[in-house]
Amino acid sequence: MRLCDLKSGQRGRVTALHTVGSMRRRLLDIGLIVGTLVECVGRSPGGDPAAYLIRGAVIAIRDCDSANILIERWDPSWA
């Protein structure tokens, strides 16, 4: 599933980044790498962008960018 498909309060683990160029570099710089746990903490009133908790920081990412980030739903029993 894609990162943009997460609803508020849901978590997922990054499985792949299909971004290129400067956006890929920015995502890698904030620690969004394969295996990272991500939680959707909310969406703006218009629905885009969404805020994600990534390694202790809340980062807003637009849907057009988060659509290129693949995740698997995270189950708390995996921890």
C-alpha positions as CSV (number, residue, x, y, z in Angstrom):
1,M,0.0,0.0,0.0
2,R,1.1,3.6,-0.4
3,L,1.9,6.0,2.5
4,C,-0.8,8.4,1.4
5,D,-3.4,5.6,2.0
6,L,-2.8,5.6,5.8
7,K,-5.6,7.1,7.8
8,S,-5.0,9.2,10.9
9,G,-3.7,6.9,13.7
10,Q,-2.6,4.1,11.4
11,R,1.0,2.9,11.2
12,G,3.1,1.3,8.6
13,R,6.7,0.3,7.8
14,V,8.4,1.6,4.7
15,T,9.2,-1.1,2.2
16,A,10.3,1.0,-0.8
17,L,10.9,4.6,-2.0
18,H,10.0,5.2,-5.7
19,T,11.0,8.9,-5.6
20,V,13.8,10.5,-7.5
21,G,15.9,13.6,-7.4
22,S,15.8,16.2,-4.6
23,M,12.6,14.8,-3.0
24,R,14.3,11.4,-2.6
25,R,17.3,13.1,-0.9
26,R,15.0,15.1,1.4
27,L,13.1,11.9,2.5
28,L,16.3,10.0,3.1
29,D,17.7,13.0,5.1
30,I,14.8,12.9,7.5
31,G,15.3,9.2,8.0
32,L,12.6,7.8,5.8
33,I,14.4,4.6,4.7
34,V,13.3,1.0,4.2
35,G,12.2,-0.4,7.6
36,T,11.3,2.9,9.1
37,L,8.0,3.0,11.2
38,V,5.7,5.8,10.1
39,E,2.4,6.9,11.8
40,C,-0.1,9.2,10.2
41,V,-1.0,11.8,12.9
42,G,-3.4,13.8,10.9
43,R,-4.4,15.6,7.7
44,S,-4.9,19.2,6.9
45,P,-8.5,20.4,6.7
46,G,-8.4,20.1,2.9
47,G,-6.9,16.6,3.2
48,D,-3.5,17.4,1.7
49,P,-0.8,17.4,3.0
50,A,-0.8,14.8,5.8
51,A,1.4,14.9,8.9
52,Y,3.5,11.8,9.7
53,L,5.5,10.9,12.7
54,I,8.9,9.8,11.4
55,R,11.6,8.9,13.9
56,G,10.3,11.3,16.6
57,A,9.6,14.3,14.2
58,V,6.3,15.2,12.7
59,I,6.7,15.9,8.9
60,A,4.0,17.1,6.5
61,I,4.2,15.3,3.1
62,R,1.9,16.0,0.1
63,D,-0.1,13.2,-1.3
64,C,1.6,13.4,-4.6
65,D,4.9,12.7,-2.9
66,S,3.7,10.1,-0.4
67,A,2.1,8.1,-3.2
68,N,5.6,7.1,-4.2
69,I,6.4,5.6,-0.8
70,L,5.3,2.0,-0.4
71,I,4.6,0.6,3.1
72,E,3.2,-2.4,4.8
73,R,0.6,-2.0,7.5
74,W,2.3,-2.3,10.9
75,D,1.0,-4.7,13.6
76,P,2.0,-3.8,17.2
77,S,2.7,-7.5,17.8
78,W,5.7,-7.3,15.4
79,A,7.7,-5.0,17.8
